[in-house]
Amino acid sequence: MLPLRLLAKGEATPGAIVSVSPWTDLTIQNASVDANEDNDKMLSRGTLELFRGAWLQDPAVDFADPAISIANADLTGLPPTAVHYGEYETLADDGAELGRRLADFKVTSEVHPLPEGQHSFVLGAGRVPEVDQAIQQMGQWLRKHLGA
């Protein structure tokens, strides 16, 4: 959401984005929330509801509001964005949907689902070869788009 808010203010955005395990739909409607309940050891519907309630305490807030749920926001003008998520995580559908929406809005993007990956799978760095490979992909993406 930060780059979208910067764009709305006419301010500079980051040169590139790497999004890991994004939570894009605060309505918590995606099927993977329940479908991956037994797979995701970090998140559950209850945990998401707890976090959402802590962040958005105004009962009048519409969780589908594009200012809150990037799943409903206009993504025009976002910088190049790479999306990484675990296929076993509660938010798997959020990551996949973000990837589709980035393409729909013609944002330069890549989507990398990690087979059997958990939420915030990067915590396995140095212990899981597939995680290390994903982190290398993230670094390559950033170097490519930031010119480093």
Secondary structure as a PSIPRED ss2 file (coil, helix, strand):
# PSIPRED VFORMAT (PSIPRED V4.0)

   1 M C   1.000  0.000  0.000
   2 L H   0.000  1.000  0.000
   3 P H   0.000  1.000  0.000
   4 L H   0.000  1.000  0.000
   5 R H   0.000  1.000  0.000
   6 L H   0.000  1.000  0.000
   7 L H   0.000  1.000  0.000
   8 A H   0.000  1.000  0.000
   9 K C   1.000  0.000  0.000
  10 G C   1.000  0.000  0.000
  11 E C   1.000  0.000  0.000
  12 A C   1.000  0.000  0.000
  13 T C   1.000  0.000  0.000
  14 P C   1.000  0.000  0.000
  15 G C   1.000  0.000  0.000
  16 A C   1.000  0.000  0.000
  17 I E   0.000  0.000  1.000
  18 V E   0.000  0.000  1.000
  19 S E   0.000  0.000  1.000
  20 V E   0.000  0.000  1.000
  21 S C   1.000  0.000  0.000
  22 P C   1.000  0.000  0.000
  23 W C   1.000  0.000  0.000
  24 T C   1.000  0.000  0.000
  25 D C   1.000  0.000  0.000
  26 L C   1.000  0.000  0.000
  27 T C   1.000  0.000  0.000
  28 I C   1.000  0.000  0.000
  29 Q C   1.000  0.000  0.000
  30 N C   1.000  0.000  0.000
  31 A C   1.000  0.000  0.000
  32 S H   0.000  1.000  0.000
  33 V H   0.000  1.000  0.000
  34 D H   0.000  1.000  0.000
  35 A H   0.000  1.000  0.000
  36 N C   1.000  0.000  0.000
  37 E C   1.000  0.000  0.000
  38 D C   1.000  0.000  0.000
  39 N C   1.000  0.000  0.000
  40 D C   1.000  0.000  0.000
  41 K C   1.000  0.000  0.000
  42 M C   1.000  0.000  0.000
  43 L C   1.000  0.000  0.000
  44 S C   1.000  0.000  0.000
  45 R H   0.000  1.000  0.000
  46 G H   0.000  1.000  0.000
  47 T H   0.000  1.000  0.000
  48 L H   0.000  1.000  0.000
  49 E H   0.000  1.000  0.000
  50 L H   0.000  1.000  0.000
  51 F H   0.000  1.000  0.000
  52 R H   0.000  1.000  0.000
  53 G H   0.000  1.000  0.000
  54 A H   0.000  1.000  0.000
  55 W H   0.000  1.000  0.000
  56 L C   1.000  0.000  0.000
  57 Q C   1.000  0.000  0.000
  58 D C   1.000  0.000  0.000
  59 P C   1.000  0.000  0.000
  60 A C   1.000  0.000  0.000
  61 V C   1.000  0.000  0.000
  62 D C   1.000  0.000  0.000
  63 F C   1.000  0.000  0.000
  64 A C   1.000  0.000  0.000
  65 D C   1.000  0.000  0.000
  66 P C   1.000  0.000  0.000
  67 A C   1.000  0.000  0.000
  68 I C   1.000  0.000  0.000
  69 S C   1.000  0.000  0.000
  70 I H   0.000  1.000  0.000
  71 A H   0.000  1.000  0.000
  72 N H   0.000  1.000  0.000
  73 A C   1.000  0.000  0.000
  74 D C   1.000  0.000  0.000
  75 L C   1.000  0.000  0.000
  76 T C   1.000  0.000  0.000
  77 G C   1.000  0.000  0.000
  78 L C   1.000  0.000  0.000
  79 P C   1.000  0.000  0.000
  80 P C   1.000  0.000  0.000
  81 T E   0.000  0.000  1.000
  82 A E   0.000  0.000  1.000
  83 V E   0.000  0.000  1.000
  84 H E   0.000  0.000  1.000
  85 Y E   0.000  0.000  1.000
  86 G E   0.000  0.000  1.000
  87 E C   1.000  0.000  0.000
  88 Y C   1.000  0.000  0.000
  89 E C   1.000  0.000  0.000
  90 T C   1.000  0.000  0.000
  91 L C   1.000  0.000  0.000
  92 A H   0.000  1.000  0.000
  93 D H   0.000  1.000  0.000
  94 D H   0.000  1.000  0.000
  95 G H   0.000  1.000  0.000
  96 A H   0.000  1.000  0.000
  97 E H   0.000  1.000  0.000
  98 L H   0.000  1.000  0.000
  99 G H   0.000  1.000  0.000
 100 R H   0.000  1.000  0.000
 101 R H   0.000  1.000  0.000
 102 L H   0.000  1.000  0.000
 103 A H   0.000  1.000  0.000
 104 D H   0.000  1.000  0.000
 105 F C   1.000  0.000  0.000
 106 K C   1.000  0.000  0.000
 107 V C   1.000  0.000  0.000
 108 T C   1.000  0.000  0.000
 109 S E   0.000  0.000  1.000
 110 E E   0.000  0.000  1.000
 111 V E   0.000  0.000  1.000
 112 H E   0.000  0.000  1.000
 113 P E   0.000  0.000  1.000
 114 L E   0.000  0.000  1.000
 115 P C   1.000  0.000  0.000
 116 E C   1.000  0.000  0.000
 117 G C   1.000  0.000  0.000
 118 Q C   1.000  0.000  0.000
 119 H C   1.000  0.000  0.000
 120 S C   1.000  0.000  0.000
 121 F H   0.000  1.000  0.000
 122 V H   0.000  1.000  0.000
 123 L H   0.000  1.000  0.000
 124 G H   0.000  1.000  0.000
 125 A C   1.000  0.000  0.000
 126 G C   1.000  0.000  0.000
 127 R C   1.000  0.000  0.000
 128 V C   1.000  0.000  0.000
 129 P H   0.000  1.000  0.000
 130 E H   0.000  1.000  0.000
 131 V H   0.000  1.000  0.000
 132 D H   0.000  1.000  0.000
 133 Q H   0.000  1.000  0.000
 134 A H   0.000  1.000  0.000
 135 I H   0.000  1.000  0.000
 136 Q H   0.000  1.000  0.000
 137 Q H   0.000  1.000  0.000
 138 M H   0.000  1.000  0.000
 139 G H   0.000  1.000  0.000
 140 Q H   0.000  1.000  0.000
 141 W H   0.000  1.000  0.000
 142 L H   0.000  1.000  0.000
 143 R H   0.000  1.000  0.000
 144 K H   0.000  1.000  0.000
 145 H H   0.000  1.000  0.000
 146 L H   0.000  1.000  0.000
 147 G C   1.000  0.000  0.000
 148 A C   1.000  0.000  0.000
